[in-house]
Amino acid sequence: MPNPMQDSIQEPALHIIGTVHSDILRIEDAPKFHAESDRIGTLEILPEYQEGLDGVTVGKTIVVLCWFHQADREVLRVHPRGDKSKGLRGVFATRSPMRPNPIAVSELKVLAVDGCRIEVSGLDILDGTPIVDIKNKPEKSS
Amino acid sequence: MPNPMQDSIQEPALHIIGTVHSDILRIEDAPKFHAESDRIGTLEILPEYQEGLDGVTVGKTIVVLCWFHQADREVLRVHPRGDKSKGLRGVFATRSPMRPNPIAVSELKVLAVDGCRIEVSGLDILDGTPIVDIKNKPEKSS
């Protein structure tokens, strides 16, 4: 049964729109962020959201939001990039997956689109990670 | 009472970490996106999350994720940027606030930090919008 309180402003509930398929199977194997990755993988979107993909085409860069379902949501300070020599810093000053709302933002290049499946490069995300949003990458204004 | 189902992988619940204070009071007044805005406003973070701000300092660019609580979550096709001459496009190929999970991604410049309050420029977000995350902006790798 859906709980109407989930859609309140206080604690809105996310809809999972799809899943990442990648060859990154362990957190230790994940690139620290997407600018360092040339890995290829597939975003599989649920059929009920396929209509929203109209206009996502080969060659575009998309901004993909994922939910790091394995991340610790209670942590507010981390060693940046896991480097303990750097001392602790607030999670909001880092890209750590640990944070109150573990939403990852990745820029990925579209290599192919086949129905609900988008092949992408630049992947830095664990296999099986839930996807919550895809956006067009904004162009820089001059 | 918290509902344990809210933290399931299927429908994770977001924690609101703060609120945007801006002079953008109506959707019609909002810039279409942040690259076009030089507006100044304040991010007010809840005290229980203040520790996570350690390292957010003047001059940095931060990536701010907000929850567009007024957006229609059922829409999967829109006229890009509201321009009806352009025809409909899937929401995932646009930056429309309407989408299954209406999370806005904005890059804002930090002008001042005072405890739980961060003054920023580049704001494109309605006054009163809930904040769900703040990240360091990744540097471009060469």
Chai-1 contact restraints between the chains, C-beta under 6 A:
chainA,res_idxA,chainB,res_idxB,connection_type,confidence,min_distance_angstrom,max_distance_angstrom,comment,restraint_id
A,N3,B,N3,contact,1.0,0.0,6.0,A-B,restraint_1
A,Q6,B,Q6,contact,1.0,0.0,6.0,A-B,restraint_2
A,I9,B,H69,contact,1.0,0.0,6.0,A-B,restraint_3
A,E11,B,A13,contact,1.0,0.0,6.0,A-B,restraint_4
A,P12,B,L14,contact,1.0,0.0,6.0,A-B,restraint_5
A,P12,B,W67,contact,1.0,0.0,6.0,A-B,restraint_6
A,A13,B,E11,contact,1.0,0.0,6.0,A-B,restraint_7
A,A13,B,A13,contact,1.0,0.0,6.0,A-B,restraint_8
A,L14,B,P12,contact,1.0,0.0,6.0,A-B,restraint_9
A,L14,B,N101,contact,1.0,0.0,6.0,A-B,restraint_10
A,H15,B,P100,contact,1.0,0.0,6.0,A-B,restraint_11
A,H15,B,N101,contact,1.0,0.0,6.0,A-B,restraint_12
A,I17,B,P100,contact,1.0,0.0,6.0,A-B,restraint_13
A,F33,B,P138,contact,1.0,0.0,6.0,A-B,restraint_14
A,A35,B,P138,contact,1.0,0.0,6.0,A-B,restraint_15
A,A35,B,S141,contact,1.0,0.0,6.0,A-B,restraint_16
A,E51,B,L76,contact,1.0,0.0,6.0,A-B,restraint_17
A,G52,B,L76,contact,1.0,0.0,6.0,A-B,restraint_18
A,G52,B,G90,contact,1.0,0.0,6.0,A-B,restraint_19
A,G52,B,V91,contact,1.0,0.0,6.0,A-B,restraint_20
A,G52,B,F92,contact,1.0,0.0,6.0,A-B,restraint_21
A,L53,B,G90,contact,1.0,0.0,6.0,A-B,restraint_22
A,L53,B,F92,contact,1.0,0.0,6.0,A-B,restraint_23
A,D54,B,R89,contact,1.0,0.0,6.0,A-B,restraint_24
A,D54,B,G90,contact,1.0,0.0,6.0,A-B,restraint_25
A,G55,B,R89,contact,1.0,0.0,6.0,A-B,restraint_26
A,G55,B,G90,contact,1.0,0.0,6.0,A-B,restraint_27
A,G55,B,A93,contact,1.0,0.0,6.0,A-B,restraint_28
A,V56,B,F92,contact,1.0,0.0,6.0,A-B,restraint_29
A,V56,B,A93,contact,1.0,0.0,6.0,A-B,restraint_30
A,W67,B,P12,contact,1.0,0.0,6.0,A-B,restraint_31
A,H69,B,I9,contact,1.0,0.0,6.0,A-B,restraint_32
A,L76,B,E51,contact,1.0,0.0,6.0,A-B,restraint_33
A,L76,B,G52,contact,1.0,0.0,6.0,A-B,restraint_34
A,R89,B,D54,contact,1.0,0.0,6.0,A-B,restraint_35
A,R89,B,G55,contact,1.0,0.0,6.0,A-B,restraint_36
A,G90,B,G52,contact,1.0,0.0,6.0,A-B,restraint_37
A,G90,B,L53,contact,1.0,0.0,6.0,A-B,restraint_38
A,G90,B,D54,contact,1.0,0.0,6.0,A-B,restraint_39
A,G90,B,G55,contact,1.0,0.0,6.0,A-B,restraint_40
A,V91,B,G52,contact,1.0,0.0,6.0,A-B,restraint_41
A,F92,B,G52,contact,1.0,0.0,6.0,A-B,restraint_42
A,F92,B,L53,contact,1.0,0.0,6.0,A-B,restraint_43
A,F92,B,V56,contact,1.0,0.0,6.0,A-B,restraint_44
A,F92,B,I134,contact,1.0,0.0,6.0,A-B,restraint_45
A,A93,B,G55,contact,1.0,0.0,6.0,A-B,restraint_46
A,A93,B,V56,contact,1.0,0.0,6.0,A-B,restraint_47
A,A93,B,N136,contact,1.0,0.0,6.0,A-B,restraint_48
A,T94,B,N136,contact,1.0,0.0,6.0,A-B,restraint_49
A,R95,B,K135,contact,1.0,0.0,6.0,A-B,restraint_50
A,R95,B,N136,contact,1.0,0.0,6.0,A-B,restraint_51
A,P100,B,H15,contact,1.0,0.0,6.0,A-B,restraint_52
A,P100,B,I17,contact,1.0,0.0,6.0,A-B,restraint_53
A,N101,B,L14,contact,1.0,0.0,6.0,A-B,restraint_54
A,N101,B,H15,contact,1.0,0.0,6.0,A-B,restraint_55
A,N101,B,V132,contact,1.0,0.0,6.0,A-B,restraint_56
A,N101,B,D133,contact,1.0,0.0,6.0,A-B,restraint_57
A,I103,B,D133,contact,1.0,0.0,6.0,A-B,restraint_58
A,V105,B,V105,contact,1.0,0.0,6.0,A-B,restraint_59
A,V132,B,N101,contact,1.0,0.0,6.0,A-B,restraint_60
A,D133,B,N101,contact,1.0,0.0,6.0,A-B,restraint_61
A,D133,B,I103,contact,1.0,0.0,6.0,A-B,restraint_62
A,I134,B,F92,contact,1.0,0.0,6.0,A-B,restraint_63
A,K135,B,R95,contact,1.0,0.0,6.0,A-B,restraint_64
A,N136,B,A93,contact,1.0,0.0,6.0,A-B,restraint_65
A,N136,B,T94,contact,1.0,0.0,6.0,A-B,restraint_66
A,N136,B,R95,contact,1.0,0.0,6.0,A-B,restraint_67
A,P138,B,F33,contact,1.0,0.0,6.0,A-B,restraint_68
A,P138,B,A35,contact,1.0,0.0,6.0,A-B,restraint_69
A,S141,B,A35,contact,1.0,0.0,6.0,A-B,restraint_70
